[in-house]
Amino acid sequence: MNKFKAIVMKNKDNVATVTEDVEAGSDIAINVDGETVTLHVTNRIPFGHKVAIKAIAKDEKIIKYGEVIGMATTDITAGQHTHVHNIVGCRGRGDLVSK
């Protein structure tokens, strides 16, 4: 059985994808560059959604798969659910990627 409840796709990612529903207040283990890191989850995160693995400032790029997938619309704390409520997608939008 896999002890990790979230996957970090690339070393430079600042979010991970949860592999099962995670309840608020849970501590989950993630593998970051070969090191096991414990992350305290601050709100419920549904399967397949993202969790911030470090603090992300408003207007900072959201990086998944080693690529920019969006921009933070508010400050996001490590362990916070990261989805459409606090990011704006920028795939195919040259105006946001260049920031």
ZABA-919712 format. One record per atom (N, C-alpha, C, CB): residue number from 1; atom name; y, x, z. Coordinates in Angstrom, 2 decimals. Each point is the difference from the previous one (the first is absolute). Glycine has a CB too. Layout:
BEGIN
{node NUM 'CA' {Y X Z}}
...
END
This chain:
BEGIN
{node 1 'N' {-1.19 0.85 0.00}}
{node 1 'CA' {1.19 -0.85 0.00}}
{node 1 'C' {1.25 0.89 0.00}}
{node 1 'CB' {-1.25 -1.85 1.23}}
{node 2 'N' {2.23 1.47 -2.02}}
{node 2 'CA' {1.25 0.75 -0.09}}
{node 2 'C' {0.89 -0.35 1.19}}
{node 2 'CB' {-0.16 0.05 -2.52}}
{node 3 'N' {0.61 0.98 3.25}}
{node 3 'CA' {0.85 -0.26 1.17}}
{node 3 'C' {1.45 -0.25 -0.38}}
{node 3 'CB' {-1.53 1.41 1.34}}
{node 4 'N' {1.89 -1.07 -2.58}}
{node 4 'CA' {1.38 -0.16 -0.44}}
{node 4 'C' {0.25 -1.43 -0.46}}
{node 4 'CB' {0.08 2.42 -0.67}}
{node 5 'N' {1.06 -3.00 1.06}}
{node 5 'CA' {0.34 -1.37 -0.37}}
{node 5 'C' {1.11 -0.06 -1.03}}
{node 5 'CB' {-0.71 -0.72 2.26}}
{node 6 'N' {1.12 1.89 -2.75}}
{node 6 'CA' {1.02 0.06 -1.04}}
{node 6 'C' {-0.22 1.26 -0.83}}
{node 6 'CB' {1.66 -1.27 1.45}}
{node 7 'N' {-1.25 1.20 -2.70}}
{node 7 'CA' {-0.19 1.11 -0.93}}
{node 7 'C' {1.36 0.53 -0.44}}
{node 7 'CB' {-2.20 -0.98 -0.79}}
{node 8 'N' {2.36 2.29 0.90}}
{node 8 'CA' {1.16 0.68 -0.55}}
{node 8 'C' {-0.45 0.58 -1.33}}
{node 8 'CB' {1.02 0.54 2.30}}
{node 9 'N' {-0.39 -0.95 -3.38}}
{node 9 'CA' {-0.46 0.39 -1.33}}
{node 9 'C' {0.31 1.46 -0.34}}
{node 9 'CB' {0.33 -2.36 -0.69}}
{node 10 'N' {0.88 2.82 0.99}}
{node 10 'CA' {0.44 1.37 -0.31}}
{node 10 'C' {0.73 0.57 1.22}}
{node 10 'CB' {0.19 -0.54 -2.49}}
{node 11 'N' {-0.20 1.85 2.61}}
{node 11 'CA' {0.61 0.66 1.17}}
{node 11 'C' {1.48 -0.31 0.19}}
{node 11 'CB' {-1.66 1.79 -0.31}}
{node 12 'N' {2.40 -2.01 -0.77}}
{node 12 'CA' {1.44 -0.25 0.16}}
{node 12 'C' {0.35 -1.47 0.24}}
{node 12 'CB' {0.39 1.96 -1.46}}
{node 13 'N' {-1.40 -2.84 1.52}}
{node 13 'CA' {0.25 -1.43 0.25}}
{node 13 'C' {0.63 -0.21 1.38}}
{node 13 'CB' {-1.94 -0.59 -1.50}}
{node 14 'N' {2.80 -0.42 1.59}}
{node 14 'CA' {0.55 -0.38 1.31}}
{node 14 'C' {-0.53 -1.37 0.45}}
{node 14 'CB' {2.06 1.35 -0.49}}
{node 15 'N' {-3.00 -1.91 -0.27}}
{node 15 'CA' {-0.69 -1.23 0.38}}
{node 15 'C' {-1.50 0.18 -0.22}}
{node 15 'CB' {2.04 -1.40 -0.59}}
{node 16 'N' {-2.82 0.60 1.30}}
{node 16 'CA' {-1.45 -0.06 -0.18}}
{node 16 'C' {-0.37 -1.45 -0.27}}
{node 16 'CB' {-0.40 2.02 1.53}}
{node 17 'N' {-0.73 -2.24 -2.16}}
{node 17 'CA' {-0.50 -1.35 -0.27}}
{node 17 'C' {-1.10 -0.33 1.00}}
{node 17 'CB' {0.57 0.22 -2.47}}
{node 18 'N' {-0.42 -1.36 3.17}}
{node 18 'CA' {-1.02 -0.37 0.98}}
{node 18 'C' {-1.23 -0.57 -0.70}}
{node 18 'CB' {1.79 -0.44 1.73}}
{node 19 'N' {-2.96 0.78 -1.21}}
{node 19 'CA' {-1.27 -0.39 -0.61}}
{node 19 'C' {-0.63 -1.20 0.69}}
{node 19 'CB' {-0.33 2.35 -0.67}}
{node 20 'N' {1.03 -2.91 1.64}}
{node 20 'CA' {-0.40 -1.23 0.68}}
{node 20 'C' {1.23 -0.55 0.72}}
{node 20 'CB' {-2.43 0.80 0.30}}
{node 21 'N' {2.38 -2.06 0.08}}
{node 21 'CA' {1.12 -0.56 0.77}}
{node 21 'C' {0.18 0.82 1.27}}
{node 21 'CB' {-0.43 -2.33 -0.92}}
{node 22 'N' {1.68 2.63 1.27}}
{node 22 'CA' {0.30 0.77 1.20}}
{node 22 'C' {0.98 -0.81 0.84}}
{node 22 'CB' {-0.39 2.22 -1.19}}
{node 23 'N' {0.07 -2.39 2.45}}
{node 23 'CA' {0.83 -0.80 0.90}}
{node 23 'C' {1.14 0.83 0.59}}
{node 23 'CB' {-1.99 -1.43 0.53}}
{node 24 'N' {3.10 0.77 -0.23}}
{node 24 'CA' {1.13 0.64 0.66}}
{node 24 'C' {-0.46 0.61 1.31}}
{node 24 'CB' {1.62 -1.62 -1.07}}
{node 25 'N' {-1.10 2.79 1.38}}
{node 25 'CA' {-0.35 0.67 1.24}}
{node 25 'C' {-1.25 0.87 -0.08}}
{node 25 'CB' {1.06 -1.87 1.15}}
{node 26 'N' {-1.72 1.84 -2.31}}
{node 26 'CA' {-1.21 0.82 -0.18}}
{node 26 'C' {0.36 1.45 -0.25}}
{node 26 'CB' {-1.21 -2.00 -0.92}}
{node 27 'N' {0.31 2.88 1.31}}
{node 27 'CA' {0.08 1.41 -0.38}}
{node 27 'C' {-1.07 0.22 -1.05}}
{node 27 'CB' {0.90 0.74 2.28}}
{node 28 'N' {-0.51 -0.17 -3.42}}
{node 28 'CA' {-0.96 0.24 -1.07}}
{node 28 'C' {0.00 1.49 -0.35}}
{node 28 'CB' {0.33 -2.34 -0.90}}
{node 29 'N' {-1.50 2.81 0.46}}
{node 29 'CA' {-0.13 1.38 -0.45}}
{node 29 'C' {0.18 0.04 -1.51}}
{node 29 'CB' {-1.56 0.56 1.92}}
{node 30 'N' {2.31 0.42 -2.38}}
{node 30 'CA' {0.15 0.23 -1.44}}
{node 30 'C' {-0.21 1.49 -0.27}}
{node 30 'CB' {1.61 -1.97 -0.25}}
{node 31 'N' {-2.03 2.29 -0.94}}
{node 31 'CA' {-0.20 1.38 -0.41}}
{node 31 'C' {1.21 0.42 -0.83}}
{node 31 'CB' {-2.54 -0.25 0.03}}
{node 32 'N' {3.30 1.20 0.48}}
{node 32 'CA' {1.17 0.50 -0.71}}
{node 32 'C' {-0.22 1.49 -0.26}}
{node 32 'CB' {1.55 -1.73 1.08}}
{node 33 'N' {-1.81 2.06 -2.33}}
{node 33 'CA' {-0.21 1.39 -0.42}}
{node 33 'C' {-1.10 0.67 0.81}}
{node 33 'CB' {2.40 0.11 -0.66}}
{node 34 'N' {-3.51 -0.84 0.87}}
{node 34 'CA' {-1.15 0.55 0.70}}
{node 34 'C' {0.09 -0.06 1.51}}
{node 34 'CB' {-0.29 1.44 -1.92}}
{node 35 'N' {1.39 -1.94 2.44}}
{node 35 'CA' {0.19 -0.09 1.45}}
{node 35 'C' {-0.02 -1.47 0.42}}
{node 35 'CB' {1.36 2.14 0.01}}
{node 36 'N' {-2.08 -2.44 1.08}}
{node 36 'CA' {-0.02 -1.36 0.52}}
{node 36 'C' {1.25 -0.22 0.83}}
{node 36 'CB' {-2.53 -0.03 0.01}}
{node 37 'N' {3.28 -1.02 -0.37}}
{node 37 'CA' {1.24 -0.36 0.68}}
{node 37 'C' {-0.17 -1.42 0.54}}
{node 37 'CB' {1.41 1.52 -1.49}}
{node 38 'N' {-0.99 -1.75 2.73}}
{node 38 'CA' {-0.03 -1.33 0.58}}
{node 38 'C' {1.38 -0.63 -0.18}}
{node 38 'CB' {-1.78 0.67 1.69}}
{node 39 'N' {1.78 -1.88 -2.21}}
{node 39 'CA' {1.23 -0.72 -0.29}}
{node 39 'C' {0.01 -1.31 0.79}}
{node 39 'CB' {0.14 1.03 -2.31}}
{node 40 'N' {0.93 -1.29 3.05}}
{node 40 'CA' {0.15 -1.26 0.74}}
{node 40 'C' {0.64 -1.03 -0.92}}
{node 40 'CB' {0.22 1.23 2.22}}
{node 41 'N' {-0.93 -2.32 -2.48}}
{node 41 'CA' {0.45 -1.04 -0.93}}
{node 41 'C' {0.88 -1.00 0.75}}
{node 41 'CB' {-2.10 0.28 -1.41}}
{node 42 'N' {3.31 -0.52 0.90}}
{node 42 'CA' {0.97 -0.83 0.72}}
{node 42 'C' {-0.06 -1.48 -0.36}}
{node 42 'CB' {1.44 1.98 0.10}}
{node 43 'N' {-1.96 -2.32 -1.29}}
{node 43 'CA' {-0.16 -1.42 -0.35}}
{node 43 'C' {-1.30 -0.18 -0.78}}
{node 43 'CB' {2.51 -0.33 -0.05}}
{node 44 'N' {-2.98 -0.89 0.00}}
{node 44 'CA' {-1.25 -0.30 -0.70}}
{node 44 'C' {0.13 0.41 -1.47}}
{node 44 'CB' {-0.50 -1.92 1.59}}
{node 45 'N' {-0.54 2.57 -2.10}}
{node 45 'CA' {0.01 0.44 -1.39}}
{node 45 'C' {-1.26 -0.54 -0.68}}
{node 45 'CB' {1.34 2.10 0.57}}
{node 46 'N' {-1.19 -2.93 -1.59}}
{node 46 'CA' {-1.17 -0.54 -0.70}}
{node 46 'C' {-0.69 1.07 -0.85}}
{node 46 'CB' {1.10 -2.24 -0.03}}
{node 47 'N' {-2.38 2.05 -0.18}}
{node 47 'CA' {-0.81 0.87 -0.86}}
{node 47 'C' {0.73 0.27 -1.32}}
{node 47 'CB' {-2.11 -0.90 1.05}}
{node 48 'N' {2.14 2.14 -1.46}}
{node 48 'CA' {0.59 0.38 -1.28}}
{node 48 'C' {1.49 0.25 0.02}}
{node 48 'CB' {-1.78 -1.28 -1.00}}
{node 49 'N' {2.44 0.97 2.11}}
{node 49 'CA' {1.43 0.24 0.11}}
{node 49 'C' {0.25 1.42 0.51}}
{node 49 'CB' {0.42 -2.47 0.43}}
{node 50 'N' {0.84 2.87 -0.44}}
{node 50 'CA' {0.37 1.35 0.38}}
{node 50 'C' {0.53 0.07 1.43}}
{node 50 'CB' {0.52 0.47 -2.38}}
{node 51 'N' {-0.72 0.71 2.98}}
{node 51 'CA' {0.57 0.31 1.32}}
{node 51 'C' {0.74 1.33 -0.15}}
{node 51 'CB' {-1.86 -1.25 1.27}}
{node 52 'N' {3.04 1.32 -0.67}}
{node 52 'CA' {0.76 1.25 -0.03}}
{node 52 'C' {-0.70 1.02 0.89}}
{node 52 'CB' {2.18 -1.24 -0.42}}
{node 53 'N' {-2.37 2.45 -0.09}}
{node 53 'CA' {-0.65 1.03 0.80}}
{node 53 'C' {1.02 0.94 0.65}}
{node 53 'CB' {-2.00 -0.14 -1.51}}
{node 54 'N' {3.27 -0.06 1.19}}
{node 54 'CA' {1.09 0.71 0.65}}
{node 54 'C' {1.24 -0.86 -0.14}}
{node 54 'CB' {-1.02 2.30 -0.49}}
{node 55 'N' {2.06 -1.98 1.22}}
{node 55 'CA' {1.25 -0.75 -0.10}}
{node 55 'C' {0.57 0.14 -1.41}}
{node 55 'CB' {0.47 0.35 2.46}}
{node 56 'N' {0.01 -1.47 -3.00}}
{node 56 'CA' {0.59 -0.03 -1.34}}
{node 56 'C' {1.38 -0.65 0.15}}
{node 56 'CB' {-2.30 -0.15 -1.19}}
{node 57 'N' {3.32 0.86 0.78}}
{node 57 'CA' {1.37 -0.51 0.13}}
{node 57 'C' {0.32 -0.99 -1.12}}
{node 57 'CB' {0.69 2.16 1.10}}
{node 58 'N' {0.25 -3.06 -0.80}}
{node 58 'CA' {0.49 -0.93 -1.03}}
{node 58 'C' {0.42 0.81 -1.23}}
{node 58 'CB' {0.77 -1.66 1.77}}
{node 59 'N' {-1.12 1.17 -2.94}}
{node 59 'CA' {0.28 0.61 -1.31}}
{node 59 'C' {-0.86 1.22 -0.31}}
{node 59 'CB' {2.31 -0.81 0.26}}
{node 60 'N' {-3.21 1.18 0.65}}
{node 60 'CA' {-0.93 1.10 -0.28}}
{node 60 'C' {-1.12 -0.51 -0.92}}
{node 60 'CB' {0.53 1.10 2.25}}
{node 61 'N' {-1.08 -0.20 -3.04}}
{node 61 'CA' {-1.08 -0.35 -0.92}}
{node 61 'C' {-1.30 -0.27 0.76}}
{node 61 'CB' {1.08 1.38 -1.78}}
{node 62 'N' {-1.82 -2.39 1.32}}
{node 62 'CA' {-1.34 -0.28 0.50}}
{node 62 'C' {-0.95 0.71 -0.95}}
{node 62 'CB' {0.66 -2.27 1.03}}
{node 63 'N' {-1.50 3.14 -0.47}}
{node 63 'CA' {-0.89 0.80 -0.84}}
{node 63 'C' {-1.45 -0.35 0.29}}
{node 63 'CB' {1.70 1.86 -0.06}}
{node 64 'N' {-2.41 -2.26 -1.00}}
{node 64 'CA' {-1.43 -0.32 0.06}}
{node 64 'C' {-0.61 0.56 -1.29}}
{node 64 'CB' {0.35 -2.13 1.43}}
{node 65 'N' {-1.56 2.60 -1.35}}
{node 65 'CA' {-0.67 0.67 -1.14}}
{node 65 'C' {0.77 1.25 -0.41}}
{node 65 'CB' {-0.89 -2.22 -0.80}}
{node 66 'N' {1.74 2.75 1.68}}
{node 66 'CA' {0.82 1.15 -0.34}}
{node 66 'C' {1.18 -0.34 -0.88}}
{node 66 'CB' {-2.00 1.38 0.21}}
{node 67 'N' {2.23 -2.66 -0.43}}
{node 67 'CA' {1.07 -0.48 -0.89}}
{node 67 'C' {0.92 -0.96 0.74}}
{node 67 'CB' {-1.52 0.27 -1.99}}
{node 68 'N' {2.76 -0.36 1.54}}
{node 68 'CA' {0.95 -0.96 0.57}}
{node 68 'C' {-0.38 -1.38 -0.48}}
{node 68 'CB' {1.86 1.73 0.09}}
{node 69 'N' {-2.08 -2.65 0.86}}
{node 69 'CA' {-0.34 -1.39 -0.37}}
{node 69 'C' {1.08 -0.98 0.43}}
{node 69 'CB' {-2.41 0.58 0.20}}
{node 70 'N' {3.38 -0.11 0.59}}
{node 70 'CA' {1.05 -0.90 0.46}}
{node 70 'C' {1.01 0.73 0.85}}
{node 70 'CB' {-1.61 -1.89 -0.08}}
{node 71 'N' {2.55 1.11 0.60}}
{node 71 'CA' {1.03 0.51 0.89}}
{node 71 'C' {0.05 -0.89 1.23}}
{node 71 'CB' {1.35 0.94 -1.94}}
{node 72 'N' {-1.14 -0.32 3.10}}
{node 72 'CA' {0.11 -0.75 1.24}}
{node 72 'C' {1.31 -0.79 0.02}}
{node 72 'CB' {-1.39 1.74 1.20}}
{node 73 'N' {1.31 -3.02 -0.87}}
{node 73 'CA' {1.20 -0.82 0.10}}
{node 73 'C' {0.56 -0.04 1.42}}
{node 73 'CB' {-0.85 -1.38 -1.89}}
{node 74 'N' {0.10 1.98 2.82}}
{node 74 'CA' {0.39 0.10 1.41}}
{node 74 'C' {-0.70 1.22 0.58}}
{node 74 'CB' {0.33 -2.53 0.21}}
{node 75 'N' {0.09 2.97 0.95}}
{node 75 'CA' {-0.74 1.08 0.66}}
{node 75 'C' {-1.39 -0.51 0.35}}
{node 75 'CB' {2.14 1.01 0.94}}
{node 76 'N' {-3.14 -0.18 -1.14}}
{node 76 'CA' {-1.40 -0.35 0.26}}
{node 76 'C' {-0.55 1.05 0.96}}
{node 76 'CB' {-0.29 -1.11 -2.29}}
{node 77 'N' {-0.30 0.65 3.38}}
{node 77 'CA' {-0.57 0.93 0.97}}
{node 77 'C' {-1.45 0.32 -0.34}}
{node 77 'CB' {1.54 -0.90 1.76}}
{node 78 'N' {-2.01 2.05 -1.29}}
{node 78 'CA' {-1.42 0.34 -0.17}}
{node 78 'C' {-0.84 -1.10 0.64}}
{node 78 'CB' {0.51 2.51 -0.01}}
{node 79 'N' {-1.53 -2.97 -0.70}}
{node 79 'CA' {-0.87 -1.06 0.50}}
{node 79 'C' {0.43 -1.39 -0.40}}
{node 79 'CB' {-0.51 1.47 1.87}}
{node 80 'N' {1.62 -1.59 -2.57}}
{node 80 'CA' {0.51 -1.32 -0.39}}
{node 80 'C' {-0.58 -0.44 -1.34}}
{node 80 'CB' {2.11 0.47 1.25}}
{node 81 'N' {-2.39 -1.78 -1.36}}
{node 81 'CA' {-0.43 -0.61 -1.25}}
{node 81 'C' {1.06 0.28 -1.05}}
{node 81 'CB' {-1.29 -1.83 1.22}}
{node 82 'N' {0.87 2.33 -2.37}}
{node 82 'CA' {0.93 0.37 -1.07}}
{node 82 'C' {-0.40 -0.79 -1.24}}
{node 82 'CB' {0.37 2.34 0.97}}
{node 83 'N' {0.45 -3.33 -1.31}}
{node 83 'CA' {-0.34 -0.92 -1.09}}
{node 83 'C' {1.31 -0.58 -0.56}}
{node 83 'CB' {-2.27 -0.57 1.07}}
{node 84 'N' {2.20 -0.53 -1.78}}
{node 84 'CA' {1.16 -0.56 -0.69}}
{node 84 'C' {1.14 -0.42 0.93}}
{node 84 'CB' {-1.58 -0.77 -1.73}}
{node 85 'N' {1.30 0.62 3.03}}
{node 85 'CA' {1.05 -0.39 0.94}}
{node 85 'C' {0.91 1.18 0.38}}
{node 85 'CB' {-1.53 -1.77 0.87}}
{node 86 'N' {1.09 3.00 -1.14}}
{node 86 'CA' {0.84 1.14 0.35}}
{node 86 'C' {0.04 1.11 -1.06}}
{node 86 'CB' {-0.50 -0.54 2.35}}
{node 87 'N' {-0.02 0.23 -3.54}}
{node 87 'CA' {0.14 0.92 -1.13}}
{node 87 'C' {0.32 -0.79 -1.27}}
{node 87 'CB' {-1.61 1.64 1.07}}
{node 88 'N' {2.21 -0.95 -2.02}}
{node 88 'CA' {0.22 -0.57 -1.32}}
{node 88 'C' {-0.74 0.91 -0.98}}
{node 88 'CB' {2.29 -1.04 0.63}}
{node 89 'N' {-3.05 0.44 -1.51}}
{node 89 'CA' {-0.74 0.77 -0.98}}
{node 89 'C' {0.92 0.64 -1.01}}
{node 89 'CB' {-1.93 -1.52 0.30}}
{node 90 'N' {1.53 2.69 -0.80}}
{node 90 'CA' {0.85 0.67 -0.99}}
{node 90 'C' {-0.81 0.51 -1.18}}
{node 90 'CB' {1.55 0.65 1.82}}
{node 91 'N' {-2.80 -1.02 -1.93}}
{node 91 'CA' {-0.79 0.42 -1.16}}
{node 91 'C' {0.63 -0.60 -1.24}}
{node 91 'CB' {-2.12 0.17 1.37}}
{node 92 'N' {2.40 0.68 -2.33}}
{node 92 'CA' {0.62 -0.46 -1.23}}
{node 92 'C' {1.51 -0.18 0.12}}
{node 92 'CB' {-2.13 -1.10 -0.55}}
{node 93 'N' {2.70 1.43 1.71}}
{node 93 'CA' {1.45 -0.15 0.21}}
{node 93 'C' {0.61 1.38 0.17}}
{node 93 'CB' {-0.32 -2.28 1.08}}
{node 94 'N' {0.82 2.84 -2.15}}
{node 94 'CA' {0.61 1.32 0.05}}
{node 94 'C' {1.18 0.10 0.92}}
{node 94 'CB' {-0.78 0.31 -2.27}}
{node 95 'N' {1.45 -1.45 2.53}}
{node 95 'CA' {1.20 0.02 0.84}}
{node 95 'C' {-0.34 0.33 1.46}}
{node 95 'CB' {1.05 -1.68 -1.53}}
{node 96 'N' {-2.25 1.31 2.01}}
{node 96 'CA' {-0.35 0.28 1.39}}
{node 96 'C' {-0.74 1.32 0.15}}
{node 96 'CB' {-0.09 -2.44 0.41}}
{node 97 'N' {-0.70 2.82 -1.38}}
{node 97 'CA' {-0.80 1.21 0.11}}
{node 97 'C' {0.87 1.24 0.10}}
{node 97 'CB' {-1.82 -1.12 -1.29}}
{node 98 'N' {2.94 1.11 0.65}}
{node 98 'CA' {0.85 1.19 -0.04}}
{node 98 'C' {0.79 0.22 1.30}}
{node 98 'CB' {0.17 -0.32 -2.46}}
{node 99 'N' {-0.17 -0.66 3.36}}
{node 99 'CA' {0.76 0.16 1.26}}
{node 99 'C' {-0.59 1.07 0.88}}
{node 99 'CB' {0.63 -2.39 -0.12}}
END
